[in-house]
């Protein structure tokens, strides 16, 4: 068994009907760019009624058809925000919590100590979060998942992961193992995934392998580690 094996992200998600929401963070093989991707999937009409919208450095989720919004609390948020040398990506409004803590000089981990998994019983969807740190030489990033400790949602389990970026290597954290009722929560460490040099190759590999019935939106950003130049790609089913 090769514990350091890494595969293209498309191969990891291919054939899986429901990995939920996912974050991928890493560095391109040539060491030139940081890479981050965030996607959402949805089974209900409320979850599927969403689009990604860019607002400067920020990405915001909006309802596609406002007349169909049932509960905005868990579907409308900013998954990506930038603060100085930090780039934050999460699957919920904890983006704002992390932003506020970092702005006050506090840590990513401290911010997420104040939050828990989503209150969507019986699924208790995990909150997944990541932050890229460009402040020192070379890229570093952290990831976090907040999960229910049991089927009753009686306590929150908290897991933090810290990485020094390696060329060509990424880490993939998602909310669910696969489809189910209730939906089984992600388990273990973030999965190792290959990061290609080309942003379009990366974008297409993710989008083309997400289940076509449940995929909703995808956002990918490459950031030059030399001069901060940004490349973005965005795909919405509800275009």
Secondary structure, 3 states (H helix, E strand, C coil): CCCCCCEEHHHHHCCCCCCCCEEEEEECCCCCEEEEEEEEECCCHHHHCEEEEEECCEEEEEECCHHHCCCHHHCCCCCEEEECCEEEEECCCHHHHHHHHHHCCCCHHHHHCCCCCCCCCCCCCCEEEEEEECCCCCCEEEEEEEEECCCCCCCEEEEEEEEECCECEEEEEECECCCCCCCCECCCCCEEEECCCCHHHHHHHHHCCCCCCCEEEEEEEEEECCCCCEEEEEEECCC
